[in-house]
């Protein structure tokens, strides 16, 4: 999984194992009201998936120099 900033001055990369978690109770435990805008069927619906990441390594790079 990789993330970069809008200015292109850096990035972070997560090297990990990922697995889907098919557990409605876990989805309900982390559910927030605001998610409904993106996941209309809620934590019990089949329109979302919960993914568990087990990290191996994190890389962070920043290119901005003053």
mmCIF file of the N, C-alpha and C atoms, coordinates in Angstrom:
data_MODEL
# 
_entry.id   MODEL 
# 
loop_
_atom_site.group_PDB 
_atom_site.id 
_atom_site.type_symbol 
_atom_site.label_atom_id 
_atom_site.label_alt_id 
_atom_site.label_comp_id 
_atom_site.label_asym_id 
_atom_site.label_entity_id 
_atom_site.label_seq_id 
_atom_site.pdbx_PDB_ins_code 
_atom_site.Cartn_x 
_atom_site.Cartn_y 
_atom_site.Cartn_z 
_atom_site.occupancy 
_atom_site.B_iso_or_equiv 
_atom_site.pdbx_formal_charge 
_atom_site.auth_seq_id 
_atom_site.auth_comp_id 
_atom_site.auth_asym_id 
_atom_site.auth_atom_id 
_atom_site.pdbx_PDB_model_num 
ATOM 1   N N  . UNK A 1 1  ? 0.854   -1.142  0.000  1.00 0.00 ? 1  UNK A N  1 
ATOM 2   C CA . UNK A 1 1  ? 0.000   0.000   0.000  1.00 0.00 ? 1  UNK A CA 1 
ATOM 3   C C  . UNK A 1 1  ? 0.913   1.220   0.000  1.00 0.00 ? 1  UNK A C  1 
ATOM 4   N N  . UNK A 1 2  ? 0.619   2.193   -0.852 1.00 0.00 ? 2  UNK A N  1 
ATOM 5   C CA . UNK A 1 2  ? 1.470   3.375   -0.945 1.00 0.00 ? 2  UNK A CA 1 
ATOM 6   C C  . UNK A 1 2  ? 0.624   4.641   -0.841 1.00 0.00 ? 2  UNK A C  1 
ATOM 7   N N  . UNK A 1 3  ? 1.220   5.659   -0.250 1.00 0.00 ? 3  UNK A N  1 
ATOM 8   C CA . UNK A 1 3  ? 0.594   6.967   -0.102 1.00 0.00 ? 3  UNK A CA 1 
ATOM 9   C C  . UNK A 1 3  ? 1.609   8.007   -0.534 1.00 0.00 ? 3  UNK A C  1 
ATOM 10  N N  . UNK A 1 4  ? 1.139   9.047   -1.224 1.00 0.00 ? 4  UNK A N  1 
ATOM 11  C CA . UNK A 1 4  ? 2.040   10.144  -1.570 1.00 0.00 ? 4  UNK A CA 1 
ATOM 12  C C  . UNK A 1 4  ? 1.326   11.456  -1.311 1.00 0.00 ? 4  UNK A C  1 
ATOM 13  N N  . UNK A 1 5  ? 2.110   12.518  -1.119 1.00 0.00 ? 5  UNK A N  1 
ATOM 14  C CA . UNK A 1 5  ? 1.491   13.820  -0.889 1.00 0.00 ? 5  UNK A CA 1 
ATOM 15  C C  . UNK A 1 5  ? 1.174   14.478  -2.230 1.00 0.00 ? 5  UNK A C  1 
ATOM 16  N N  . UNK A 1 6  ? 0.321   15.480  -2.208 1.00 0.00 ? 6  UNK A N  1 
ATOM 17  C CA . UNK A 1 6  ? -0.112  16.141  -3.442 1.00 0.00 ? 6  UNK A CA 1 
ATOM 18  C C  . UNK A 1 6  ? 1.000   16.916  -4.126 1.00 0.00 ? 6  UNK A C  1 
ATOM 19  N N  . UNK A 1 7  ? 1.987   17.360  -3.373 1.00 0.00 ? 7  UNK A N  1 
ATOM 20  C CA . UNK A 1 7  ? 3.080   18.140  -3.948 1.00 0.00 ? 7  UNK A CA 1 
ATOM 21  C C  . UNK A 1 7  ? 4.169   17.251  -4.539 1.00 0.00 ? 7  UNK A C  1 
ATOM 22  N N  . UNK A 1 8  ? 4.125   15.962  -4.295 1.00 0.00 ? 8  UNK A N  1 
ATOM 23  C CA . UNK A 1 8  ? 5.136   15.055  -4.814 1.00 0.00 ? 8  UNK A CA 1 
ATOM 24  C C  . UNK A 1 8  ? 6.445   15.137  -4.055 1.00 0.00 ? 8  UNK A C  1 
ATOM 25  N N  . UNK A 1 9  ? 6.391   15.603  -2.816 1.00 0.00 ? 9  UNK A N  1 
ATOM 26  C CA . UNK A 1 9  ? 7.621   15.768  -2.035 1.00 0.00 ? 9  UNK A CA 1 
ATOM 27  C C  . UNK A 1 9  ? 7.949   14.560  -1.158 1.00 0.00 ? 9  UNK A C  1 
ATOM 28  N N  . UNK A 1 10 ? 7.116   13.542  -1.203 1.00 0.00 ? 10 UNK A N  1 
ATOM 29  C CA . UNK A 1 10 ? 7.411   12.377  -0.383 1.00 0.00 ? 10 UNK A CA 1 
ATOM 30  C C  . UNK A 1 10 ? 6.361   11.303  -0.526 1.00 0.00 ? 10 UNK A C  1 
ATOM 31  N N  . UNK A 1 11 ? 6.643   10.181  0.115  1.00 0.00 ? 11 UNK A N  1 
ATOM 32  C CA . UNK A 1 11 ? 5.695   9.074   0.082  1.00 0.00 ? 11 UNK A CA 1 
ATOM 33  C C  . UNK A 1 11 ? 5.915   8.172   1.291  1.00 0.00 ? 11 UNK A C  1 
ATOM 34  N N  . UNK A 1 12 ? 4.939   7.344   1.533  1.00 0.00 ? 12 UNK A N  1 
ATOM 35  C CA . UNK A 1 12 ? 5.043   6.295   2.554  1.00 0.00 ? 12 UNK A CA 1 
ATOM 36  C C  . UNK A 1 12 ? 4.518   5.013   1.925  1.00 0.00 ? 12 UNK A C  1 
ATOM 37  N N  . UNK A 1 13 ? 5.210   3.930   2.164  1.00 0.00 ? 13 UNK A N  1 
ATOM 38  C CA . UNK A 1 13 ? 4.821   2.632   1.627  1.00 0.00 ? 13 UNK A CA 1 
ATOM 39  C C  . UNK A 1 13 ? 4.730   1.635   2.765  1.00 0.00 ? 13 UNK A C  1 
ATOM 40  N N  . UNK A 1 14 ? 3.639   0.888   2.787  1.00 0.00 ? 14 UNK A N  1 
ATOM 41  C CA . UNK A 1 14 ? 3.433   -0.162  3.775  1.00 0.00 ? 14 UNK A CA 1 
ATOM 42  C C  . UNK A 1 14 ? 3.608   -1.499  3.068  1.00 0.00 ? 14 UNK A C  1 
ATOM 43  N N  . UNK A 1 15 ? 4.626   -2.239  3.444  1.00 0.00 ? 15 UNK A N  1 
ATOM 44  C CA . UNK A 1 15 ? 4.843   -3.579  2.913  1.00 0.00 ? 15 UNK A CA 1 
ATOM 45  C C  . UNK A 1 15 ? 4.260   -4.531  3.952  1.00 0.00 ? 15 UNK A C  1 
ATOM 46  N N  . UNK A 1 16 ? 3.267   -5.320  3.517  1.00 0.00 ? 16 UNK A N  1 
ATOM 47  C CA . UNK A 1 16 ? 2.531   -6.099  4.504  1.00 0.00 ? 16 UNK A CA 1 
ATOM 48  C C  . UNK A 1 16 ? 1.846   -7.304  3.860  1.00 0.00 ? 16 UNK A C  1 
ATOM 49  N N  . UNK A 1 17 ? 1.281   -8.119  4.713  1.00 0.00 ? 17 UNK A N  1 
ATOM 50  C CA . UNK A 1 17 ? 0.343   -9.158  4.287  1.00 0.00 ? 17 UNK A CA 1 
ATOM 51  C C  . UNK A 1 17 ? -1.047  -8.581  4.518  1.00 0.00 ? 17 UNK A C  1 
ATOM 52  N N  . UNK A 1 18 ? -1.949  -8.838  3.603  1.00 0.00 ? 18 UNK A N  1 
ATOM 53  C CA . UNK A 1 18 ? -3.324  -8.360  3.742  1.00 0.00 ? 18 UNK A CA 1 
ATOM 54  C C  . UNK A 1 18 ? -4.262  -9.537  3.564  1.00 0.00 ? 18 UNK A C  1 
ATOM 55  N N  . UNK A 1 19 ? -5.337  -9.529  4.366  1.00 0.00 ? 19 UNK A N  1 
ATOM 56  C CA . UNK A 1 19 ? -6.338  -10.595 4.227  1.00 0.00 ? 19 UNK A CA 1 
ATOM 57  C C  . UNK A 1 19 ? -7.711  -10.009 4.498  1.00 0.00 ? 19 UNK A C  1 
ATOM 58  N N  . UNK A 1 20 ? -8.719  -10.461 3.751  1.00 0.00 ? 20 UNK A N  1 
ATOM 59  C CA . UNK A 1 20 ? -10.078 -10.000 4.020  1.00 0.00 ? 20 UNK A CA 1 
ATOM 60  C C  . UNK A 1 20 ? -10.583 -10.626 5.324  1.00 0.00 ? 20 UNK A C  1 
ATOM 61  N N  . UNK A 1 21 ? -11.343 -9.849  6.077  1.00 0.00 ? 21 UNK A N  1 
ATOM 62  C CA . UNK A 1 21 ? -11.940 -10.328 7.323  1.00 0.00 ? 21 UNK A CA 1 
ATOM 63  C C  . UNK A 1 21 ? -13.447 -10.320 7.129  1.00 0.00 ? 21 UNK A C  1 
ATOM 64  N N  . UNK A 1 22 ? -14.041 -11.476 7.063  1.00 0.00 ? 22 UNK A N  1 
ATOM 65  C CA . UNK A 1 22 ? -15.482 -11.598 6.845  1.00 0.00 ? 22 UNK A CA 1 
ATOM 66  C C  . UNK A 1 22 ? -16.167 -11.786 8.197  1.00 0.00 ? 22 UNK A C  1 
ATOM 67  N N  . UNK A 1 23 ? -16.280 -10.682 8.946  1.00 0.00 ? 23 UNK A N  1 
ATOM 68  C CA . UNK A 1 23 ? -16.823 -10.748 10.289 1.00 0.00 ? 23 UNK A CA 1 
ATOM 69  C C  . UNK A 1 23 ? -17.649 -9.488  10.526 1.00 0.00 ? 23 UNK A C  1 
ATOM 70  N N  . UNK A 1 24 ? -18.975 -9.633  10.493 1.00 0.00 ? 24 UNK A N  1 
ATOM 71  C CA . UNK A 1 24 ? -19.867 -8.477  10.636 1.00 0.00 ? 24 UNK A CA 1 
ATOM 72  C C  . UNK A 1 24 ? -19.687 -7.795  11.990 1.00 0.00 ? 24 UNK A C  1 
ATOM 73  N N  . UNK A 1 25 ? -19.405 -8.538  13.031 1.00 0.00 ? 25 UNK A N  1 
ATOM 74  C CA . UNK A 1 25 ? -19.225 -7.929  14.357 1.00 0.00 ? 25 UNK A CA 1 
ATOM 75  C C  . UNK A 1 25 ? -18.018 -6.997  14.367 1.00 0.00 ? 25 UNK A C  1 
ATOM 76  N N  . UNK A 1 26 ? -16.920 -7.408  13.753 1.00 0.00 ? 26 UNK A N  1 
ATOM 77  C CA . UNK A 1 26 ? -15.742 -6.533  13.686 1.00 0.00 ? 26 UNK A CA 1 
ATOM 78  C C  . UNK A 1 26 ? -16.048 -5.284  12.875 1.00 0.00 ? 26 UNK A C  1 
ATOM 79  N N  . UNK A 1 27 ? -16.804 -5.435  11.782 1.00 0.00 ? 27 UNK A N  1 
ATOM 80  C CA . UNK A 1 27 ? -17.188 -4.277  10.981 1.00 0.00 ? 27 UNK A CA 1 
ATOM 81  C C  . UNK A 1 27 ? -18.064 -3.326  11.791 1.00 0.00 ? 27 UNK A C  1 
ATOM 82  N N  . UNK A 1 28 ? -19.001 -3.874  12.562 1.00 0.00 ? 28 UNK A N  1 
ATOM 83  C CA . UNK A 1 28 ? -19.863 -3.026  13.405 1.00 0.00 ? 28 UNK A CA 1 
ATOM 84  C C  . UNK A 1 28 ? -19.040 -2.290  14.461 1.00 0.00 ? 28 UNK A C  1 
ATOM 85  N N  . UNK A 1 29 ? -18.021 -2.932  15.013 1.00 0.00 ? 29 UNK A N  1 
ATOM 86  C CA . UNK A 1 29 ? -17.206 -2.321  16.071 1.00 0.00 ? 29 UNK A CA 1 
ATOM 87  C C  . UNK A 1 29 ? -16.441 -1.089  15.592 1.00 0.00 ? 29 UNK A C  1 
ATOM 88  N N  . UNK A 1 30 ? -16.101 -1.040  14.323 1.00 0.00 ? 30 UNK A N  1 
ATOM 89  C CA . UNK A 1 30 ? -15.330 0.109   13.823 1.00 0.00 ? 30 UNK A CA 1 
ATOM 90  C C  . UNK A 1 30 ? -16.195 1.079   13.010 1.00 0.00 ? 30 UNK A C  1 
ATOM 91  N N  . UNK A 1 31 ? -17.483 0.762   12.855 1.00 0.00 ? 31 UNK A N  1 
ATOM 92  C CA . UNK A 1 31 ? -18.382 1.572   12.033 1.00 0.00 ? 31 UNK A CA 1 
ATOM 93  C C  . UNK A 1 31 ? -18.558 2.978   12.597 1.00 0.00 ? 31 UNK A C  1 
ATOM 94  N N  . UNK A 1 32 ? -18.545 3.961   11.706 1.00 0.00 ? 32 UNK A N  1 
ATOM 95  C CA . UNK A 1 32 ? -18.825 5.352   12.058 1.00 0.00 ? 32 UNK A CA 1 
ATOM 96  C C  . UNK A 1 32 ? -19.932 5.861   11.141 1.00 0.00 ? 32 UNK A C  1 
ATOM 97  N N  . UNK A 1 33 ? -20.758 6.743   11.662 1.00 0.00 ? 33 UNK A N  1 
ATOM 98  C CA . UNK A 1 33 ? -21.919 7.259   10.933 1.00 0.00 ? 33 UNK A CA 1 
ATOM 99  C C  . UNK A 1 33 ? -21.535 7.799   9.549  1.00 0.00 ? 33 UNK A C  1 
ATOM 100 N N  . UNK A 1 34 ? -20.415 8.493   9.467  1.00 0.00 ? 34 UNK A N  1 
ATOM 101 C CA . UNK A 1 34 ? -19.988 9.103   8.214  1.00 0.00 ? 34 UNK A CA 1 
ATOM 102 C C  . UNK A 1 34 ? -19.685 8.109   7.106  1.00 0.00 ? 34 UNK A C  1 
ATOM 103 N N  . UNK A 1 35 ? -19.439 6.857   7.447  1.00 0.00 ? 35 UNK A N  1 
ATOM 104 C CA . UNK A 1 35 ? -19.158 5.845   6.426  1.00 0.00 ? 35 UNK A CA 1 
ATOM 105 C C  . UNK A 1 35 ? -20.365 5.578   5.529  1.00 0.00 ? 35 UNK A C  1 
ATOM 106 N N  . UNK A 1 36 ? -21.565 5.874   6.034  1.00 0.00 ? 36 UNK A N  1 
ATOM 107 C CA . UNK A 1 36 ? -22.787 5.578   5.283  1.00 0.00 ? 36 UNK A CA 1 
ATOM 108 C C  . UNK A 1 36 ? -22.823 6.283   3.930  1.00 0.00 ? 36 UNK A C  1 
ATOM 109 N N  . UNK A 1 37 ? -22.146 7.407   3.793  1.00 0.00 ? 37 UNK A N  1 
ATOM 110 C CA . UNK A 1 37 ? -22.094 8.112   2.517  1.00 0.00 ? 37 UNK A CA 1 
ATOM 111 C C  . UNK A 1 37 ? -21.376 7.281   1.453  1.00 0.00 ? 37 UNK A C  1 
ATOM 112 N N  . UNK A 1 38 ? -20.457 6.414   1.880  1.00 0.00 ? 38 UNK A N  1 
ATOM 113 C CA . UNK A 1 38 ? -19.665 5.605   0.957  1.00 0.00 ? 38 UNK A CA 1 
ATOM 114 C C  . UNK A 1 38 ? -20.077 4.134   0.974  1.00 0.00 ? 38 UNK A C  1 
ATOM 115 N N  . UNK A 1 39 ? -20.654 3.694   2.079  1.00 0.00 ? 39 UNK A N  1 
ATOM 116 C CA . UNK A 1 39 ? -21.047 2.293   2.240  1.00 0.00 ? 39 UNK A CA 1 
ATOM 117 C C  . UNK A 1 39 ? -22.508 2.282   2.681  1.00 0.00 ? 39 UNK A C  1 
ATOM 118 N N  . UNK A 1 40 ? -23.435 2.482   1.734  1.00 0.00 ? 40 UNK A N  1 
ATOM 119 C CA . UNK A 1 40 ? -24.833 2.683   2.099  1.00 0.00 ? 40 UNK A CA 1 
ATOM 120 C C  . UNK A 1 40 ? -25.507 1.497   2.788  1.00 0.00 ? 40 UNK A C  1 
ATOM 121 N N  . UNK A 1 41 ? -25.024 0.292   2.598  1.00 0.00 ? 41 UNK A N  1 
ATOM 122 C CA . UNK A 1 41 ? -25.652 -0.872  3.219  1.00 0.00 ? 41 UNK A CA 1 
ATOM 123 C C  . UNK A 1 41 ? -25.131 -1.168  4.622  1.00 0.00 ? 41 UNK A C  1 
ATOM 124 N N  . UNK A 1 42 ? -24.267 -0.308  5.129  1.00 0.00 ? 42 UNK A N  1 
ATOM 125 C CA . UNK A 1 42 ? -23.788 -0.442  6.500  1.00 0.00 ? 42 UNK A CA 1 
ATOM 126 C C  . UNK A 1 42 ? -22.832 -1.601  6.703  1.00 0.00 ? 42 UNK A C  1 
ATOM 127 N N  . UNK A 1 43 ? -22.463 -1.840  7.951  1.00 0.00 ? 43 UNK A N  1 
ATOM 128 C CA . UNK A 1 43 ? -21.473 -2.878  8.242  1.00 0.00 ? 43 UNK A CA 1 
ATOM 129 C C  . UNK A 1 43 ? -21.967 -4.294  7.937  1.00 0.00 ? 43 UNK A C  1 
ATOM 130 N N  . UNK A 1 44 ? -23.284 -4.497  7.868  1.00 0.00 ? 44 UNK A N  1 
ATOM 131 C CA . UNK A 1 44 ? -23.807 -5.828  7.560  1.00 0.00 ? 44 UNK A CA 1 
ATOM 132 C C  . UNK A 1 44 ? -23.926 -6.081  6.060  1.00 0.00 ? 44 UNK A C  1 
ATOM 133 N N  . UNK A 1 45 ? -23.796 -5.019  5.261  1.00 0.00 ? 45 UNK A N  1 
ATOM 134 C CA . UNK A 1 45 ? -23.967 -5.144  3.813  1.00 0.00 ? 45 UNK A CA 1 
ATOM 135 C C  . UNK A 1 45 ? -22.798 -5.856  3.154  1.00 0.00 ? 45 UNK A C  1 
ATOM 136 N N  . UNK A 1 46 ? -23.020 -6.231  1.899  1.00 0.00 ? 46 UNK A N  1 
ATOM 137 C CA . UNK A 1 46 ? -21.957 -6.898  1.148  1.00 0.00 ? 46 UNK A CA 1 
ATOM 138 C C  . UNK A 1 46 ? -21.267 -5.941  0.170  1.00 0.00 ? 46 UNK A C  1 
ATOM 139 N N  . UNK A 1 47 ? -21.452 -4.630  0.373  1.00 0.00 ? 47 UNK A N  1 
ATOM 140 C CA . UNK A 1 47 ? -20.844 -3.639  -0.508 1.00 0.00 ? 47 UNK A CA 1 
ATOM 141 C C  . UNK A 1 47 ? -19.538 -3.083  0.051  1.00 0.00 ? 47 UNK A C  1 
ATOM 142 N N  . UNK A 1 48 ? -18.982 -3.754  1.044  1.00 0.00 ? 48 UNK A N  1 
ATOM 143 C CA . UNK A 1 48 ? -17.687 -3.348  1.603  1.00 0.00 ? 48 UNK A CA 1 
ATOM 144 C C  . UNK A 1 48 ? -16.962 -4.584  2.109  1.00 0.00 ? 48 UNK A C  1 
ATOM 145 N N  . UNK A 1 49 ? -15.667 -4.425  2.297  1.00 0.00 ? 49 UNK A N  1 
ATOM 146 C CA . UNK A 1 49 ? -14.867 -5.513  2.836  1.00 0.00 ? 49 UNK A CA 1 
ATOM 147 C C  . UNK A 1 49 ? -13.903 -4.919  3.862  1.00 0.00 ? 49 UNK A C  1 
ATOM 148 N N  . UNK A 1 50 ? -13.705 -5.622  4.935  1.00 0.00 ? 50 UNK A N  1 
ATOM 149 C CA . UNK A 1 50 ? -12.745 -5.232  5.954  1.00 0.00 ? 50 UNK A CA 1 
ATOM 150 C C  . UNK A 1 50 ? -11.449 -5.971  5.655  1.00 0.00 ? 50 UNK A C  1 
ATOM 151 N N  . UNK A 1 51 ? -10.343 -5.238  5.597  1.00 0.00 ? 51 UNK A N  1 
ATOM 152 C CA . UNK A 1 51 ? -9.056  -5.847  5.279  1.00 0.00 ? 51 UNK A CA 1 
ATOM 153 C C  . UNK A 1 51 ? -8.119  -5.660  6.464  1.00 0.00 ? 51 UNK A C  1 
ATOM 154 N N  . UNK A 1 52 ? -7.524  -6.746  6.892  1.00 0.00 ? 52 UNK A N  1 
ATOM 155 C CA . UNK A 1 52 ? -6.560  -6.706  7.989  1.00 0.00 ? 52 UNK A CA 1 
ATOM 156 C C  . UNK A 1 52 ? -5.150  -6.704  7.397  1.00 0.00 ? 52 UNK A C  1 
ATOM 157 N N  . UNK A 1 53 ? -4.346  -5.726  7.805  1.00 0.00 ? 53 UNK A N  1 
ATOM 158 C CA . UNK A 1 53 ? -2.969  -5.617  7.342  1.00 0.00 ? 53 UNK A CA 1 
ATOM 159 C C  . UNK A 1 53 ? -2.022  -6.028  8.459  1.00 0.00 ? 53 UNK A C  1 
ATOM 160 N N  . UNK A 1 54 ? -1.104  -6.909  8.160  1.00 0.00 ? 54 UNK A N  1 
ATOM 161 C CA . UNK A 1 54 ? -0.053  -7.294  9.097  1.00 0.00 ? 54 UNK A CA 1 
ATOM 162 C C  . UNK A 1 54 ? 1.251   -6.765  8.516  1.00 0.00 ? 54 UNK A C  1 
ATOM 163 N N  . UNK A 1 55 ? 1.769   -5.717  9.132  1.00 0.00 ? 55 UNK A N  1 
ATOM 164 C CA . UNK A 1 55 ? 2.926   -5.030  8.538  1.00 0.00 ? 55 UNK A CA 1 
ATOM 165 C C  . UNK A 1 55 ? 4.194   -5.872  8.634  1.00 0.00 ? 55 UNK A C  1 
ATOM 166 N N  . UNK A 1 56 ? 5.024   -5.692  7.621  1.00 0.00 ? 56 UNK A N  1 
ATOM 167 C CA . UNK A 1 56 ? 6.365   -6.247  7.614  1.00 0.00 ? 56 UNK A CA 1 
ATOM 168 C C  . UNK A 1 56 ? 7.390   -5.122  7.670  1.00 0.00 ? 56 UNK A C  1 
ATOM 169 N N  . UNK A 1 57 ? 7.088   -4.055  6.893  1.00 0.00 ? 57 UNK A N  1 
ATOM 170 C CA . UNK A 1 57 ? 8.024   -2.940  6.837  1.00 0.00 ? 57 UNK A CA 1 
ATOM 171 C C  . UNK A 1 57 ? 7.283   -1.694  6.393  1.00 0.00 ? 57 UNK A C  1 
ATOM 172 N N  . UNK A 1 58 ? 7.718   -0.555  6.865  1.00 0.00 ? 58 UNK A N  1 
ATOM 173 C CA . UNK A 1 58 ? 7.182   0.734   6.440  1.00 0.00 ? 58 UNK A CA 1 
ATOM 174 C C  . UNK A 1 58 ? 8.337   1.568   5.904  1.00 0.00 ? 58 UNK A C  1 
ATOM 175 N N  . UNK A 1 59 ? 8.173   2.139   4.718  1.00 0.00 ? 59 UNK A N  1 
ATOM 176 C CA . UNK A 1 59 ? 9.181   3.017   4.127  1.00 0.00 ? 59 UNK A CA 1 
ATOM 177 C C  . UNK A 1 59 ? 8.604   4.419   4.043  1.00 0.00 ? 59 UNK A C  1 
ATOM 178 N N  . UNK A 1 60 ? 9.369   5.396   4.497  1.00 0.00 ? 60 UNK A N  1 
ATOM 179 C CA . UNK A 1 60 ? 8.939   6.790   4.441  1.00 0.00 ? 60 UNK A CA 1 
ATOM 180 C C  . UNK A 1 60 ? 10.050  7.599   3.772  1.00 0.00 ? 60 UNK A C  1 
ATOM 181 N N  . UNK A 1 61 ? 9.678   8.399   2.785  1.00 0.00 ? 61 UNK A N  1 
ATOM 182 C CA . UNK A 1 61 ? 10.660  9.224   2.086  1.00 0.00 ? 61 UNK A CA 1 
ATOM 183 C C  . UNK A 1 61 ? 10.122  10.636  1.990  1.00 0.00 ? 61 UNK A C  1 
ATOM 184 N N  . UNK A 1 62 ? 10.992  11.607  2.218  1.00 0.00 ? 62 UNK A N  1 
ATOM 185 C CA . UNK A 1 62 ? 10.620  13.014  2.098  1.00 0.00 ? 62 UNK A CA 1 
ATOM 186 C C  . UNK A 1 62 ? 11.698  13.705  1.275  1.00 0.00 ? 62 UNK A C  1 
ATOM 187 N N  . UNK A 1 63 ? 11.299  14.353  0.171  1.00 0.00 ? 63 UNK A N  1 
ATOM 188 C CA . UNK A 1 63 ? 12.249  14.951  -0.763 1.00 0.00 ? 63 UNK A CA 1 
ATOM 189 C C  . UNK A 1 63 ? 12.420  16.459  -0.599 1.00 0.00 ? 63 UNK A C  1 
ATOM 190 N N  . UNK A 1 64 ? 11.576  17.085  0.201  1.00 0.00 ? 64 UNK A N  1 
ATOM 191 C CA . UNK A 1 64 ? 11.608  18.534  0.330  1.00 0.00 ? 64 UNK A CA 1 
ATOM 192 C C  . UNK A 1 64 ? 12.899  18.988  0.995  1.00 0.00 ? 64 UNK A C  1 
ATOM 193 N N  . UNK A 1 65 ? 13.572  19.929  0.353  1.00 0.00 ? 65 UNK A N  1 
ATOM 194 C CA . UNK A 1 65 ? 14.807  20.465  0.917  1.00 0.00 ? 65 UNK A CA 1 
ATOM 195 C C  . UNK A 1 65 ? 14.682  21.978  1.001  1.00 0.00 ? 65 UNK A C  1 
ATOM 196 N N  . UNK A 1 66 ? 15.135  22.552  2.068  1.00 0.00 ? 66 UNK A N  1 
ATOM 197 C CA . UNK A 1 66 ? 15.070  24.005  2.247  1.00 0.00 ? 66 UNK A CA 1 
ATOM 198 C C  . UNK A 1 66 ? 16.386  24.641  1.917  1.00 0.00 ? 66 UNK A C  1 
# 
